[in-house]
Amino acid sequence: MHTQSYEVPRWYPIDVAGTIYPSARTRNWNTTFRIAFLLKEEVDLDRLRKALEDAYRRFPSFFVGLRHGLFWYYIQRMDNLDIIAPETMYPCRSMDIFSRNRPALRVFYDRKRISVELPHFITDGGAALIFIKALLARYLQLGGVEIPPDSGLLDTTEPPRAGELEDSFRKYYTKRAGKPAACHSAWQYRPPVIPNYLKVIHAAIPLKDILSLAKSRKMTLTDYLMGVYLYAFYHAAPKANRSRKPLQISVPVSLRNLYPSESLRNFSMFANLGFYPREKENLTLDGIFELMKGKLDAAKSKEEMHKMMCSYVKMVSNPLVRLVPNVLKRRVMQAGFFLAGENRQTSPMTNLGRLNLPPSVAQHCETIEIMLGESPQQPLKLTIVSDDQFVHLYFSSSTSKTDVQREFIRLLTREGARAHVNSNIREREGTL
């Protein structure tokens, strides 16, 4: 489905999912995330600048800042493209989303790496991946690489489409959708957190190894890795076994797979899945797989996601919520987000799926990197993306403890998967 080209307005409302992020932000919590590509050649800065200019014309909704309204925040388009900088600090640090001078978008380069960072009020990970793949393709194209018309990537020489600015939450909202399934507070993983610190562990697992292990248990790749992640918490964190609260993994679900939307704004919801460890003694990995089998499919069904989406739209559209001034609403939204959001997660696990780069682009890339910013209640986050050869696992944490990550990788190794592991610690005061 393609809509006509469209001139993005200078000012427009924040989307339904994005409304929570500016209100819920705190000094130690930000929604900045990073997607980066490590290339096989040194970055050409002039070419990167030109590619960014073309991306600005094609994806204007990514070059925006946030503004305070009396009752709600709203988005303003920004024209300053002086946002490319050499990499000197650790990834996903907080950014000034209310800057009057430049958009809430950062582009970094470091020898062979091109990185894009942005906050969640602009978009979700799926749409951000579409953006950076198009930016990368344009960068390579300017260097003489031929990008076929059927590459599956958006062309930066085309104008933006009206549907890409759409708030699909409101478009597909219905009044009588029913109530979503109940979700309870989860057991929280709380190791000592280090201020101004981010530890990133990257594990690359051959795709055929993971697919073979998942297939042997008649599971999808996401189901299999979710079971392994739950097992890692169950065995690496002894307090979890005695908790009356469930171990619960939060899995984002892209609603673009359920509705005919081409929106490049936020359009995803979360499915929180897990089990009560105190009710199950001495669980094996196979035991966890049996407990979780079919739960993700049921939770991310269109019927259940529609109920959750409509419930969320109804909440933020409530006249009592809308008419509360921002200065008061922020505290209420913060409390609501942590009680109904992060409080229901032991940890988030985001699978962005297959990268699907055309061969002419893929041959110039070593790997992709995806990292999530710090959070006071979520010191450990897992992001997954696959290419033609490997499943890439990125553990982002604000603690030096690696018990869960180590157990996760050890288990995959015992299962028969080959793991290539790289650990990288990046601190705000230091350099890369």
Secondary structure as UniProt FT lines:
FT   STRAND          11..13
FT   HELIX           17..19
FT   HELIX           20..24
FT   TURN            27..28
FT   STRAND          32..39
FT   HELIX           45..58
FT   HELIX           60..62
FT   STRAND          64..68
FT   STRAND          73..77
FT   STRAND          84..86
FT   TURN            91..92
FT   TURN            97..98
FT   STRAND          106..110
FT   TURN            111..112
FT   STRAND          113..119
FT   TURN            120..122
FT   HELIX           125..142
FT   TURN            143..144
FT   TURN            149..150
FT   TURN            156..157
FT   HELIX           162..165
FT   HELIX           168..171
FT   TURN            195..196
FT   STRAND          197..206
FT   HELIX           207..216
FT   TURN            217..218
FT   HELIX           221..236
FT   HELIX           238..241
FT   STRAND          247..254
FT   HELIX           255..257
FT   STRAND          268..275
FT   HELIX           277..279
FT   HELIX           285..292
FT   TURN            293..294
FT   HELIX           295..299
FT   HELIX           302..317
FT   HELIX           319..322
FT   HELIX           326..340
FT   HELIX           342..344
FT   STRAND          347..354
FT   HELIX           359..362
FT   TURN            363..364
FT   STRAND          365..372
FT   STRAND          380..386
FT   STRAND          390..397
FT   HELIX           403..415
FT   STRAND          420..427
FT   TURN            428..429
//
